[in-house]
Amino acid sequence: MGTPLAGAVASPPVPEVTPSGWPTLLRRLEFVAYPAAAGAAFTLLALGVVTWLPALAAMGGALQRWRVDGDSRCFTNTVAAFGGYWRALWRHGLLSTAVAGVLAANTVSLLSRSEAWTFPLLAAQVGIAAAFVIHHVALAAVAGRDPDGAVRSWSAGALSLGFGSPARGTALLGAVISAVLLSLVVPLGPLLLGPSVPVLLALSFADPRRHTP
């Protein structure tokens, strides 16, 4: 009797099963979906015009909960937190809205003129607008990290976060510009990601763990 073939031929190796890449892909998509959800809530709340600053702070609080606690309800958490931030920041929001209106009106007026003296004034308006943007992005992050804090402490923290380091302030301003420009390829991208990505970066800068060795 011949030797059984099964005994003479070695069994082929069992191919190793590699883990699917879906979890990694889904994890990466979270970094678009959740900030976009928070940005959508901010956009709806900011339709009241003078409500944009409390809405920005509420969005910062929702993004902070997602970063720290993994709470992915960024849209509903932004809406839920809005009332508390409105009560704290409505005066600040009114003043900031008035300042933004004056800056916009001055810029439009200066752009319509061609005299040489308008260029230094226009440069000054751009510089003030840049500082305005940096301060309010930092304020949203500081208020988002400390929802029970006082407006005075939020403002002081925003000044430190936004202007304590030239590199950090430049990065925040760059994040605002790049988030708007890069999200143009996405429908409503500037509205959804334009406000949320810079605030998310500011939250990262404000994280004490970032500074621990």
C-alpha positions, 0 to 999 in steps of 0.5 A, a space after each residue: 500500500 502506498 504512503 497516503 498523500 496527505 502524510 507526504 505533502 505538507 499542509 499549506 500555511 494558513 494565511 494570517 488574518 490582518 486587522 481591517 483598516 476600517 476602525 482607523 478610517 472611522 477614527 480619522 473621520 471622527 476628526 471631521 464629523 464631530 467638529 463639523 457637527 459642533 460647527 453646524 450648531 454654532 452656525 444655527 445659534 449665531 443666526 441671531 447675530 449678537 449670539 455668535 460669541 456665546 455660541 462660539 464658547 458653547 461650541 468650545 465646551 462641546 469640543 472640550 468634552 469630546 476631547 477629554 471625555 469622548 462625548 461625541 454629542 457635539 451638536 446637542 452639547 453645543 446647543 445645551 451649553 448655549 444658555 449658560 454662555 449667553 447669560 455670561 457673555 451677552 454684553 461682551 457679545 454685543 460689544 464685540 459685534 459692534 467692534 466687528 461692524 466698525 472694522 468691516 465698515 472702515 475696511 470697505 470704506 478704505 478699500 474704495 479710496 485710492 489715496 496714499 494715506 489710506 494704505 497705513 490705515 487699511 493695514 492697521 484695520 487688518 492688524 486689529 481684525 487679526 487680533 480680534 479673531 485671535 482673541 475670540 478664538 482663544 476666549 472660546 477655548 478658555 471658556 470651553 475649558 472652564 464653563 463655570 468660570 467668570 468672564 474676567 478670568 476667561 478674558 485674562 486667559 484668552 489674552 495669555 493664550 492668544 498673545 502670550 506666544 507669537 507662534 501660538 497666536 500666528 498658528 491660531 490666525 493661520 488655522 482660521 484662514 486655512 480652515 476656511 480656505 481648505 473647507 471650500 471644497 466641502 458643501 457649507 465647509 467654511 460654516 461647519 469647519 471654519 469656526 470649529 477647527 481653530 477653536 479645537 486647535 486653541 483647546 489643544 494649546 490650552 491643554 496643560 498636558 501639552 506642557 508637561 514633560 
